[in-house]
Amino acid sequence: MTNTELLQALYDDMQTVKENVSSLDRRVSSLEKDIAKIPSLEKKINEISLTLENETNRNIKIIAEGHLDLSRKLNESIKLSSEVKAEQELHSIYINAFNRQLKVF
């Protein structure tokens, strides 16, 4: 190979290296832009986390407490309803007994 051919081969190789470096520069630039967005994303995540902790979780707790109160009231109502039904049955028995006694007279 002559010096000119060697220089041409070296030049071609350098062009390939330049293209690769250019490609890497673009990729690194893109990565830098993405990395620059990280602090704002962290801030948004912290805000969401605080909202969940301070508002959403608190509201869920309030709703759960309300459901617990409703459940207790429902249980009390069911118990009272059962007692009233039992009393009605006793009254029906007494009424039937008195009706029989009245029919005898």
C-alpha positions in Angstrom: 0.0 0.0 0.0 1.2 3.4 -0.8 1.2 6.3 1.6 -1.8 7.8 -0.1 -3.8 4.6 0.2 -2.9 4.4 3.9 -3.9 8.0 4.4 -7.2 7.4 2.6 -7.9 4.3 4.7 -7.0 6.2 7.9 -9.2 9.1 6.8 -12.1 6.7 6.1 -11.7 5.1 9.6 -11.6 8.5 11.2 -14.8 9.5 9.4 -16.5 6.4 10.9 -15.2 7.3 14.3 -16.5 10.9 13.9 -19.9 9.6 12.9 -19.9 7.3 15.9 -18.9 10.1 18.2 -21.6 12.3 16.7 -24.2 9.7 17.4 -22.9 9.3 21.0 -23.1 13.0 21.4 -26.7 13.1 20.4 -27.5 10.2 22.7 -25.7 11.8 25.6 -27.5 15.1 25.0 -30.8 13.2 25.0 -29.9 11.5 28.3 -28.9 14.9 29.8 -32.3 16.3 28.9 -34.0 13.3 30.6 -31.8 13.6 33.7 -32.6 17.3 33.9 -36.3 16.3 34.2 -35.7 14.1 37.3 -35.8 16.8 40.0 -39.2 18.0 38.8 -40.5 14.4 38.7 -39.2 13.8 42.2 -41.0 17.0 43.3 -44.3 15.8 41.7 -43.9 12.4 43.3 -43.4 14.0 46.7 -46.5 16.2 46.2 -48.6 13.2 45.2 -47.2 11.2 48.2 -48.1 14.1 50.6 -51.6 14.4 49.1 -52.1 10.7 49.6 -50.8 10.8 53.1 -52.6 14.0 54.2 -55.8 14.0 52.3 -56.7 10.7 50.7 -55.8 8.4 53.6 -57.5 10.8 56.0 -60.7 10.8 53.9 -60.6 7.0 53.6 -60.3 6.8 57.4 -63.3 9.1 57.9 -65.4 7.0 55.5 -64.3 3.8 57.2 -65.4 5.3 60.6 -68.7 6.2 59.1 -69.2 2.7 57.8 -68.4 1.3 61.2 -71.0 3.6 62.8 -73.6 2.5 60.2 -72.8 -1.1 60.8 -73.3 -0.7 64.6 -76.6 1.1 64.0 -77.7 -1.6 61.6 -76.9 -4.3 64.2 -78.8 -2.4 66.9 -81.8 -2.0 64.5 -81.8 -5.7 63.7 -81.7 -6.6 67.4 -84.5 -4.2 68.2 -86.5 -5.5 65.2 -86.1 -9.1 66.5 -87.2 -8.0 70.0 -90.3 -6.3 68.5 -91.1 -9.3 66.4 -90.8 -11.6 69.5 -93.1 -9.2 71.4 -95.6 -9.2 68.6 -95.7 -13.0 68.6 -96.4 -13.0 72.3 -99.1 -10.5 71.8 -100.6 -12.6 69.1 -100.6 -15.6 71.4 -102.3 -13.6 74.2 -104.9 -12.3 71.8 -105.7 -15.7 70.4 -105.9 -17.1 74.0 -108.3 -14.3 75.0 -110.4 -14.8 71.8 -110.8 -18.5 72.7 -111.8 -17.5 76.2 -114.4 -15.0 74.9 -115.8 -17.6 72.5 -116.3 -19.9 75.4 -118.6 -17.4 77.2 
